Amino acid sequence: MTEQRAVGSVGSGAARPAPVVLGSWPTPLERAPRLAAAVGLAADALWVKRDDLCGLGGGGNKVRKLQYTCAQALAAGATTVITSGAPQSNHARLTAAAAARLGLRSILILQGEEPEVPAGNLVLDLLAGAQIVWTGPATAEQARCEVERQAEKVRRDGGIPHVIPFGGSSSFAAQGYVDCSGELLAQLPGLDHVVVAFGSGATMAGLVAGLGAGRVIGIDTGAVADPDARLGELLDGMPDVRVRRADLQLDHGQVGAGYATLTPAAREAMRLAARSEGIFLDPTYTARALAGLIARVAGGGIKRDDRTVFLHTGGLPGLFGHPDFHA
Ligand SMILES: Cc1ncc(COP(=O)(O)O)c(C=O)c1O
């Protein structure tokens, strides 16, 4: 995934309507005693927050953000939502699913070449009726121009386009993870840490806003060029959030050779979750997040009895479209 920001994607110049409900909430918070033991935590110290089980379109963290960005689309009277991402973008898949649920058209601008045989998220994008536009090997700027070109085309055809930012992240969309923080505090009032994958950033930003920087550990996946700046911008755009940058915990130790690669630690984390708890992770986000959790326990940053939540943000379809993956 190459970084690409749609116009106005960080702050929110657009309206701030009430969210539209697209998933089933609250998502379950499950104990994971066998995984806990395997990673060096006390058996009763690890929980998995199952945002992968939220209902819409195969589930995942993008649904909470889409509840806000789609509300903006509806408030603007949109007929078509347009978004962009990598060929295996979970956000693109869930945008297509959300659009279907809301009776809107969807156009996905995917950065890359069209594969001969669709796999993974792409199969689901097509099933949900999305129109897909391939950019070829485009720069972020070229992809942004394609988004604008498609929006103009929708207008010319008499429709109303609404652009959902890259990765679904804006300061407004981050409210979805302020909501999740509320769920977590109700489910586990004394939680010490939440560990989450960091891509375009709004998931971590919302958790930091809801739980405080000291309890949220983000694991960078290499999706954007300057994740620290990105997180700061998202937080700056949220009303009434005061966080000292120095308190933010964003771990860059799991990027490996880059976003698109499957790291050995991520492969091992996928095996561990599957073999200890029957929980499947995706190679790009959740496997890196669990690898980051494991590294932090090993390094002493998470203590054996700390009440630790691993946020399962979904993404499983990406496993079936990942070039490096074989069990
Ligand atoms: C499965 C999965 N987990 C985590 C993330 C990261 O979320 P965010 O983009 O809000 O940082 C993504 C983003 O693409 C994702 O697809």
The ligand as a Gaussian input file, in Angstrom:
#p B3LYP/6-31G(d) Opt

LIG

0 1
 C       -7.056000      -5.766000       9.238000
 C       -6.573000      -4.397000       9.550000
 N       -6.122000      -4.146000      10.787000
 C       -5.643000      -2.936000      11.143000
 C       -5.590000      -1.902000      10.227000
 C       -5.039000      -0.588000      10.660000
 O       -6.056000       0.346000      10.885000
 P       -5.785000       1.879000      10.653000
 O       -5.717000       2.091000       9.160000
 O       -6.928000       2.581000      11.265000
 O       -4.500000       2.205000      11.299000
 C       -6.043000      -2.115000       8.918000
 C       -5.932000      -1.028000       7.929000
 O       -5.914000      -1.181000       6.758000
 C       -6.559000      -3.385000       8.569000
 O       -7.005000      -3.642000       7.327000

